[in-house]
Amino acid sequence: MCKYRIMNEFTALGLGSDLDQAFHSLGFSQPTQVQTLAIPRLLFRKDCFMQSETGTGKTYAYLAPILETIRNGNPAAGPLALVLCPTQELAVQLEKHARQLIAAANMNTIVYTLLGGSPISRQESALKHKPQIVIGTPGRSADLLRLRILRPGNLEFLVLDEADRLFSREYEEPTETLLEAAPGKATRVLVSATIPDKIRKLAADFLRDPESIDLASDEVLSGNIEHWVFYVEYRKRIDFIRKFEAAVHPSKCLVFASSVDRVSRTAERLREYGLPADSIVSRQEKEHRRVALERFAGGELRYLVTTDLGARGLDIPDISHVLSLDFPEEGTGYIHRAGRTARAGNKGTSVVLADAWELKRISKLAVERHFVFRTKMLASGQVLEPPVGEFFAEVERGEKEKQAYRQKKHLHS
């Protein structure tokens, strides 16, 4: 009786028994909080802002009601749902999740992914077969829209996954083009771990009386992730990773850097140190990025270096450590980075290398989001946690050394 009740909790949200059983077979014994709140709203075709921490089940929270809604739609009218993603890696990952849910539910729904760099002629041919769900990056999707190859007139859903990134300067124009092209009947859903007020205001003109699902709790940040901060001068940070490796030997470490050039230099240096490392950045060939991600996910690589491209939605299992060579410009960026570890109930460690100015910003974010950065030092091949006063005395010494170095360099320039 208990098993029957559990297996019907998804049915109680309005999903068919096939999707209920599919969730159970995928390891969901009951809906997550975001799924409980989002699925009924989307089945009632409510436009939504869906904000919830990484690893809380947001993807299935919108995929399931899409599948339930379009199951009775005209299969020759596709696409019936369009999901936009800021990166090719996230789009491919999302396609995988969609296919898993469809297969587990024994449905015949066709999914197709639109990626830049793939031949347009091939994508045109695929779209002529009317896939019900199309997943795409905004640039390529908007290009196909302008060429009248992608026809959005029958859309029932338009989803913006990682919506805050899709409204960034890089993607805002194609994203808004696609929002404007979607028919009025289409339910619009904006999804992310962080949806700031400025993004909600930008999106407001495209949504009809949207409802907000705001579950940006600090449970994951404060509970499952341990946050470490080391004081390290900027010029010494790549070399720090070699010392960190000797002391910690992380099983799987995702490294973030602020620029593409720094990503490349870091990955090259790590390989020179003899560490199994690679990188992913947007300008690389799609095949290189795919192989690097597969090798990292499979454990062949222990270090993968990227920009914030890699913080967006990627679900790589068993990342033990996330290491930020610098603190991102916006605190929300750190939340996305840290969220790559401690997934599916596991524990993880997020490490930041910082100078005095970055430490002030780090402290502010920790207070705002109710978690603690533990101040650390590397000494004698070990990670130590000195008294806070000793840590900041080291910061003061380091800042004086940095200033002296800059003055000396200026005199000799």
RODO-2510 file (C-alpha; in nm, 4 decimals, decimal comma):
residues 413
     n   res          X          Y          Z
     1     m     0,0000     0,0000     0,0000
     2     c     0,2814     0,2373     0,0881
     3     k     0,4594     0,1572    -0,2399
     4     y     0,1368     0,2241    -0,4347
     5     r     0,0936     0,5596    -0,2635
     6     i     0,4518     0,6657    -0,3336
     7     m     0,4358     0,5632    -0,6988
     8     n     0,1210     0,7731    -0,7465
     9     e     0,2516     1,0974    -0,6016
    10     f     0,3395     1,2198    -0,9511
    11     t    -0,0067     1,1195    -1,0727
    12     a    -0,1531     1,3350    -0,7962
    13     l     0,0225     1,6345    -0,9563
    14     g    -0,1689     1,5724    -1,2792
    15     l     0,0710     1,3466    -1,4694
    16     g    -0,0291     1,0200    -1,6340
    17     s     0,0591     0,6860    -1,4775
    18     d     0,3257     0,6251    -1,7420
    19     l     0,5173     0,9373    -1,6358
    20     d     0,4616     0,8476    -1,2698
    21     q     0,6224     0,5094    -1,3296
    22     a     0,8958     0,6704    -1,5398
    23     f     0,9975     0,8955    -1,2506
    24     h     1,0036     0,5955    -1,0193
    25     s     1,2252     0,3994    -1,2592
    26     l     1,4635     0,6974    -1,2828
    27     g     1,5086     0,6977    -0,9065
    28     f     1,2552     0,9630    -0,8016
    29     s     1,0523     0,7996    -0,5248
    30     q     0,8616     1,1248    -0,4771
    31     p     0,8551     1,4719    -0,6359
    32     t     1,1068     1,7310    -0,5290
    33     q     0,9716     2,0573    -0,3941
    34     v     1,0165     2,2439    -0,7216
    35     q     0,8452     1,9615    -0,9113
    36     t     0,5523     1,9642    -0,6682
    37     l     0,5028     2,3363    -0,7236
    38     a     0,5839     2,3630    -1,0945
    39     i     0,4146     2,0623    -1,2536
    40     p     0,0508     2,1585    -1,1677
    41     r     0,1096     2,5208    -1,2684
    42     l     0,2542     2,4255    -1,6051
    43     l    -0,0229     2,1731    -1,6672
    44     f    -0,2632     2,4640    -1,6116
    45     r    -0,0524     2,6558    -1,8666
    46     k     0,0667     2,9274    -1,6309
    47     d     0,3668     3,1377    -1,7363
    48     c     0,6295     3,0924    -1,4642
    49     f     0,9563     3,2069    -1,3177
    50     m     1,1105     2,8901    -1,1722
    51     q     1,3997     2,9650    -0,9372
    52     s     1,5521     2,6771    -0,7449
    53     e     1,8981     2,5634    -0,6387
    54     t     2,1073     2,3442    -0,8641
    55     g     2,0381     1,9740    -0,8381
    56     t     1,6756     2,0138    -0,7223
    57     g     1,5053     1,8630    -1,0279
    58     k     1,4130     2,1737    -1,2293
    59     t     1,4680     2,0035    -1,5664
    60     y     1,2110     1,7301    -1,5058
    61     a     0,9822     1,9893    -1,3433
    62     y     0,9196     2,1385    -1,6872
    63     l     0,9861     1,8373    -1,9109
    64     a     0,7164     1,6234    -1,7467
    65     p     0,4266     1,8697    -1,7933
    66     i     0,5453     1,9369    -2,1496
    67     l     0,5274     1,5648    -2,2274
    68     e     0,1890     1,5324    -2,0573
    69     t     0,0466     1,8295    -2,2476
    70     i     0,1752     1,7468    -2,5947
    71     r     0,0993     1,3741    -2,5814
    72     n    -0,2443     1,4475    -2,7343
    73     g    -0,1196     1,7125    -2,9745
    74     n    -0,1032     1,6729    -3,3491
    75     p     0,2295     1,4921    -3,4153
    76     a     0,2463     1,6610    -3,7570
    77     a     0,2274     2,0087    -3,6038
    78     g     0,5697     2,0169    -3,4386
    79     p     0,7578     2,1639    -3,2819
    80     l     0,5213     2,1873    -2,9862
    81     a     0,7877     2,2808    -2,7322
    82     l     1,1090     2,4815    -2,7710
    83     v     1,3711     2,4856    -2,4954
    84     l     1,6533     2,7395    -2,5202
    85     c     1,9910     2,6799    -2,3518
    86     p     2,2911     2,9158    -2,3417
    87     t     2,5492     2,6472    -2,4219
    88     q     2,5745     2,3498    -2,6530
    89     e     2,6830     2,1290    -2,3641
    90     l     2,3694     2,2089    -2,1673
    91     a     2,1511     2,1536    -2,4742
    92     v     2,3030     1,8091    -2,5332
    93     q     2,2658     1,7204    -2,1664
    94     l     1,9032     1,8327    -2,1710
    95     e     1,8349     1,6207    -2,4798
    96     k     1,9753     1,3206    -2,2906
    97     h     1,7452     1,3849    -1,9922
    98     a     1,4439     1,4272    -2,2202
    99     r     1,5156     1,1022    -2,4019
   100     q     1,5600     0,9196    -2,0703
   101     l     1,2212     1,0367    -1,9438
   102     i     1,0512     0,9613    -2,2758
   103     a     1,2007     0,6109    -2,2903
   104     a     1,1127     0,5385    -1,9275
   105     a     0,7517     0,6442    -1,9965
   106     n     0,7446     0,4359    -2,3177
   107     m     0,6405     0,7404    -2,5214
   108     n     0,7057     0,8048    -2,8885
   109     t     0,7859     1,1763    -2,8564
   110     i     1,0589     1,2942    -3,0953
   111     v     1,3307     1,5271    -2,9635
   112     y     1,5807     1,7170    -3,1775
   113     t     1,8624     1,9527    -3,0806
   114     l     1,9748     2,2598    -3,2793
   115     l     2,3413     2,3467    -3,2318
   116     g     2,5594     2,6052    -3,3986
   117     g     2,8314     2,4550    -3,6149
   118     s     2,6072     2,1758    -3,7444
   119     p     2,4998     2,1929    -4,1105
   120     i     2,1816     2,3952    -4,1533
   121     s     2,0721     2,1619    -4,4345
   122     r     2,0768     1,8681    -4,1926
   123     q     1,8789     2,0623    -3,9335
   124     e     1,6274     2,1706    -4,1982
   125     s     1,5772     1,8071    -4,2970
   126     a     1,5287     1,7031    -3,9331
   127     l     1,2741     1,9797    -3,8664
   128     k     1,0708     1,8660    -4,1688
   129     h     1,0021     1,5459    -3,9727
   130     k     0,8198     1,7609    -3,7115
   131     p     0,9941     1,6747    -3,3833
   132     q     0,7587     1,7582    -3,0969
   133     i     1,0351     1,8932    -2,8711
   134     v     1,3188     2,1083    -3,0047
   135     i     1,6132     2,2051    -2,7864
   136     g     1,8487     2,4723    -2,9121
   137     t     2,1020     2,7411    -2,8447
   138     p     1,9570     3,0919    -2,9021
   139     g     2,1861     3,1955    -3,1868
   140     r     2,1233     2,8952    -3,4085
   141     s     1,7521     2,8827    -3,3203
   142     a     1,7088     3,2503    -3,4126
   143     d     1,9014     3,1975    -3,7378
   144     l     1,6681     2,9123    -3,8372
   145     l     1,3697     3,1246    -3,7399
   146     r     1,4829     3,4058    -3,9734
   147     l     1,5348     3,1509    -4,2510
   148     r     1,1800     3,0234    -4,1862
   149     i     1,3155     2,6760    -4,1231
   150     l     1,2136     2,6808    -3,7577
   151     r     0,8413     2,7574    -3,7466
   152     p     0,7140     2,8389    -3,3961
   153     g     0,3458     2,8896    -3,4796
   154     n     0,2276     2,5713    -3,3044
   155     l     0,4380     2,6022    -2,9895
   156     e     0,2641     2,5098    -2,6667
   157     f     0,5712     2,5793    -2,4497
   158     l     0,8758     2,8032    -2,4727
   159     v     1,1300     2,7362    -2,1953
   160     l     1,4362     2,9487    -2,1200
   161     d     1,6744     2,7273    -1,9233
   162     e     1,9401     2,9280    -1,7387
   163     a     1,7243     3,2303    -1,8133
   164     d     1,9500     3,4844    -1,6460
   165     r     2,2324     3,3874    -1,8819
   166     l     1,9982     3,3993    -2,1826
   167     f     1,9202     3,7643    -2,1026
   168     s     2,2868     3,8571    -2,0818
   169     r     2,4273     4,0885    -2,3467
   170     e     2,5656     3,7911    -2,5415
   171     y     2,2270     3,6222    -2,5924
   172     e     1,9644     3,8898    -2,5284
   173     e     1,8876     3,9752    -2,8921
   174     p     1,8225     3,6194    -3,0225
   175     t     1,6399     3,5292    -2,7010
   176     e     1,4005     3,8218    -2,7355
   177     t     1,3548     3,7448    -3,1071
   178     l     1,2387     3,3932    -3,0198
   179     l     1,0142     3,5162    -2,7377
   180     e     0,8455     3,7600    -2,9741
   181     a     0,7979     3,4910    -3,2398
   182     a     0,6256     3,2433    -3,0085
   183     p     0,2452     3,2432    -3,0385
   184     g     0,0350     3,3958    -2,7636
   185     k    -0,0940     3,0551    -2,6539
   186     a     0,2572     2,9295    -2,5751
   187     t     0,3336     2,8918    -2,2048
   188     r     0,6587     3,0711    -2,1283
   189     v     0,8838     2,9375    -1,8510
   190     l     1,2042     3,0988    -1,7234
   191     v     1,4242     2,8616    -1,5239
   192     s     1,7459     2,9119    -1,3268
   193     a     1,9076     2,8788    -0,9867
   194     t     1,9161     3,2599    -0,9810
   195     i     1,6683     3,4941    -1,1493
   196     p     1,7522     3,8495    -1,0362
   197     d     1,4914     4,1254    -1,0394
   198     k     1,6532     4,2897    -1,3429
   199     i     1,5976     3,9708    -1,5449
   200     r     1,2353     3,9508    -1,4341
   201     k     1,1829     4,3094    -1,5494
   202     l     1,3426     4,2385    -1,8882
   203     a     1,1218     3,9326    -1,9339
   204     a     0,8007     4,0901    -1,8048
   205     d     0,6878     4,2196    -2,1452
   206     f     0,6928     3,8665    -2,2880
   207     l     0,4996     3,6887    -2,0110
   208     r     0,1305     3,6852    -1,9206
   209     d     0,0650     3,7352    -1,5496
   210     p     0,3543     3,5064    -1,4547
   211     e     0,3647     3,3115    -1,1320
   212     s     0,6869     3,2846    -0,9318
   213     i     0,8250     2,9661    -0,7868
   214     d     1,1098     3,0901    -0,5699
   215     l     1,2972     2,8179    -0,3866
   216     a     1,6416     2,9755    -0,3745
   217     s     1,7016     2,8355    -0,0288
   218     d     2,0516     2,8205     0,1099
   219     e     2,0264     2,4565     0,2158
   220     v     2,2645     2,3251    -0,0494
   221     l     2,5147     2,6096    -0,0064
   222     s     2,5166     2,5857     0,3717
   223     g     2,4646     2,2126     0,4171
   224     n     2,6186     1,9908     0,1526
   225     i     2,9004     2,2171     0,0308
   226     e     3,2020     2,3119     0,2382
   227     h     3,3424     2,6497     0,1290
   228     w     3,7160     2,7134     0,1567
   229     v     3,9022     3,0350     0,0821
   230     f     4,2797     3,0703     0,0432
   231     y     4,4648     3,3986     0,0196
   232     v     4,6725     3,3743    -0,3014
   233     e     4,8089     3,6520    -0,5212
   234     y     4,6715     3,6492    -0,8745
   235     r     5,0059     3,5699    -1,0408
   236     k     5,0637     3,2697    -0,8131
   237     r     4,7269     3,1011    -0,8509
   238     i     4,7951     2,8551    -1,1303
   239     d     5,1031     2,7284    -0,9458
   240     f     4,8876     2,6982    -0,6321
   241     i     4,6909     2,4169    -0,7985
   242     r     5,0026     2,1973    -0,8041
   243     k     5,0417     2,2434    -0,4278
   244     f     4,6697     2,1857    -0,3802
   245     e     4,6984     1,8611    -0,5769
   246     a     4,9780     1,7376    -0,3527
   247     a     4,7839     1,8188    -0,0365
   248     v     4,4308     1,7187    -0,1370
   249     h     4,4549     1,4993    -0,4498
   250     p     4,0919     1,5703    -0,5495
   251     s     3,9164     1,2865    -0,7286
   252     k     3,7439     1,5199    -0,9746
   253     c     3,8062     1,8964    -0,9748
   254     l     3,6308     2,1566    -1,1925
   255     v     3,8454     2,4711    -1,2213
   256     f     3,7005     2,8111    -1,3135
   257     a     3,8945     3,1021    -1,4619
   258     s     3,7698     3,4452    -1,5642
   259     s     3,8909     3,4488    -1,9236
   260     v     3,9387     3,2112    -2,2159
   261     d     4,3120     3,2841    -2,2314
   262     r     4,3553     3,2074    -1,8619
   263     v     4,1637     2,8820    -1,9060
   264     s     4,4024     2,7770    -2,1834
   265     r     4,7137     2,8726    -1,9849
   266     t     4,5874     2,6928    -1,6755
   267     a     4,5070     2,3680    -1,8579
   268     e     4,8452     2,3763    -2,0327
   269     r     5,0305     2,4299    -1,7062
   270     l     4,8402     2,1513    -1,5329
   271     r     4,9394     1,9120    -1,8097
   272     e     5,3011     2,0296    -1,7750
   273     y     5,2741     1,9376    -1,4064
   274     g     5,1751     1,5884    -1,5156
   275     l     4,8116     1,6211    -1,4114
   276     p     4,5303     1,4702    -1,6220
   277     a     4,3645     1,7939    -1,7360
   278     d     4,1789     1,9514    -2,0257
   279     s     3,9623     2,2574    -2,0893
   280     i     3,6315     2,3589    -2,2447
   281     v     3,5672     2,7066    -2,3836
   282     s     3,3182     2,8325    -2,6398
   283     r     3,5723     2,8886    -2,9185
   284     q     3,6858     2,5242    -2,9211
   285     e     3,5521     2,2724    -3,1702
   286     k     3,2309     2,1076    -3,0542
   287     e     3,3901     1,7631    -3,0727
   288     h     3,6778     1,8663    -2,8460
   289     r     3,4363     1,9947    -2,5834
   290     r     3,2241     1,6795    -2,6055
   291     v     3,5220     1,4485    -2,5640
   292     a     3,6689     1,6542    -2,2779
   293     l     3,3395     1,6429    -2,0898
   294     e     3,3058     1,2686    -2,1448
   295     r     3,6610     1,2043    -2,0241
   296     f     3,6041     1,4200    -1,7168
   297     a     3,2668     1,2633    -1,6367
   298     g     3,4177     0,9164    -1,6811
   299     g     3,7110     0,9867    -1,4484
   300     e     3,9838     0,9764    -1,7138
   301     l     4,0529     1,3448    -1,6432
   302     r     4,0698     1,4722    -1,2875
   303     y     4,0895     1,8426    -1,3774
   304     l     3,8640     2,0281    -1,6209
   305     v     3,9204     2,4022    -1,6644
   306     t     3,6510     2,6336    -1,7982
   307     t     3,4974     2,9781    -1,7809
   308     d     3,1499     3,0311    -1,6356
   309     l     3,0291     2,8467    -1,9450
   310     g     3,0793     2,5342    -1,7359
   311     a     2,8795     2,6586    -1,4371
   312     r     2,5525     2,6589    -1,6263
   313     g     2,3406     2,3543    -1,5740
   314     l     2,5999     2,0882    -1,6425
   315     d     2,5271     1,7793    -1,4370
   316     i     2,8562     1,5901    -1,4062
   317     p     2,8481     1,3210    -1,1386
   318     d     3,0855     1,3006    -0,8434
   319     i     3,2686     1,6325    -0,8732
   320     s     3,4524     1,6387    -0,5419
   321     h     3,5954     1,9917    -0,5686
   322     v     3,5204     2,3150    -0,7522
   323     l     3,8140     2,5564    -0,7587
   324     s     3,7731     2,9230    -0,8562
   325     l     4,0966     3,0899    -0,9617
   326     d     3,9160     3,4182    -0,9019
   327     f     3,5883     3,5335    -0,7528
   328     p     3,3309     3,6018    -1,0278
   329     e     3,2122     3,9554    -1,0930
   330     e     2,8636     3,8762    -0,9636
   331     g     2,7927     3,6718    -0,6541
   332     t     2,5311     3,4707    -0,8424
   333     g     2,8158     3,3400    -1,0569
   334     y     2,9723     3,1823    -0,7507
   335     i     2,6434     3,0117    -0,6638
   336     h     2,6309     2,8506    -1,0086
   337     r     2,9951     2,7450    -0,9818
   338     a     2,9624     2,5948    -0,6356
   339     g     2,6479     2,4132    -0,7440
   340     r     2,8506     2,1850    -0,9731
   341     t     2,9535     1,9858    -0,6657
   342     a     2,7448     1,8252    -0,3899
   343     r     2,4786     1,7057    -0,6335
   344     a     2,2190     1,4335    -0,5694
   345     g     2,2681     1,4578    -0,1940
   346     n     2,6470     1,4167    -0,2023
   347     k     2,9000     1,6323    -0,0193
   348     g     3,1483     1,8575    -0,1951
   349     t     3,4022     2,1357    -0,1487
   350     s     3,4121     2,4722    -0,3239
   351     v     3,7515     2,6448    -0,3106
   352     v     3,8175     3,0116    -0,3893
   353     l     4,1563     3,1788    -0,4317
   354     a     4,1304     3,5441    -0,3362
   355     d     4,3142     3,8668    -0,2621
   356     a     4,2118     4,1243    -0,0017
   357     w     3,9567     4,2964    -0,2287
   358     e     3,7956     3,9668    -0,3284
   359     l     3,7804     3,8590     0,0370
   360     k     3,5517     4,1544     0,1104
   361     r     3,3120     4,0503    -0,1663
   362     i     3,3278     3,6877    -0,0540
   363     s     3,2377     3,7870     0,3007
   364     k     2,9421     3,9934     0,1796
   365     l     2,8021     3,7041    -0,0271
   366     a     2,8405     3,4590     0,2614
   367     v     2,6434     3,6889     0,4909
   368     e     2,3711     3,7432     0,2300
   369     r     2,3332     3,3721     0,1525
   370     h     2,3794     3,2409     0,5077
   371     f     2,6797     3,0160     0,4647
   372     v     3,0385     3,0231     0,5923
   373     f     3,3706     3,0463     0,4113
   374     r     3,6383     2,8616     0,6095
   375     t     3,9733     3,0400     0,5904
   376     k     4,2503     2,7993     0,4922
   377     m     4,6267     2,7882     0,4378
   378     l     4,8603     2,5426     0,2674
   379     a     5,1671     2,4550     0,4731
   380     s     5,4012     2,1549     0,4758
   381     g     5,1887     1,9838     0,2135
   382     q     4,8726     2,0062     0,4219
   383     v     4,5560     2,2143     0,4251
   384     l     4,5401     2,3951     0,7574
   385     e     4,2702     2,6097     0,9143
   386     p     4,4516     2,8772     1,1150
   387     p     4,2843     3,1147     1,3597
   388     v     4,1063     3,3919     1,1707
   389     g     4,3466     3,6537     1,3107
   390     e     4,6463     3,4593     1,1825
   391     f     4,4846     3,4222     0,8404
   392     f     4,4238     3,7955     0,8012
   393     a     4,7726     3,8762     0,9290
   394     e     4,8970     3,6645     0,6386
   395     v     4,6651     3,8583     0,4062
   396     e     4,8142     4,1864     0,5274
   397     r     5,1702     4,0596     0,4725
   398     g     5,0789     3,9350     0,1277
   399     e     4,9219     4,2653     0,0259
   400     k     5,2343     4,4527     0,1346
   401     e     5,4519     4,2143    -0,0666
   402     k     5,2251     4,2591    -0,3671
   403     q     5,2469     4,6366    -0,3425
   404     a     5,6258     4,6232    -0,3140
   405     y     5,6448     4,3942    -0,6175
   406     r     5,4321     4,6322    -0,8225
   407     q     5,6442     4,9317    -0,7223
   408     k     5,9636     4,7465    -0,8144
   409     k     5,8161     4,6406    -1,1463
   410     h     5,7081     4,9983    -1,2180
   411     l     6,0557     5,1327    -1,1458
   412     h     6,2103     4,8881    -1,3915
   413     s     5,9545     4,9448    -1,6667
***
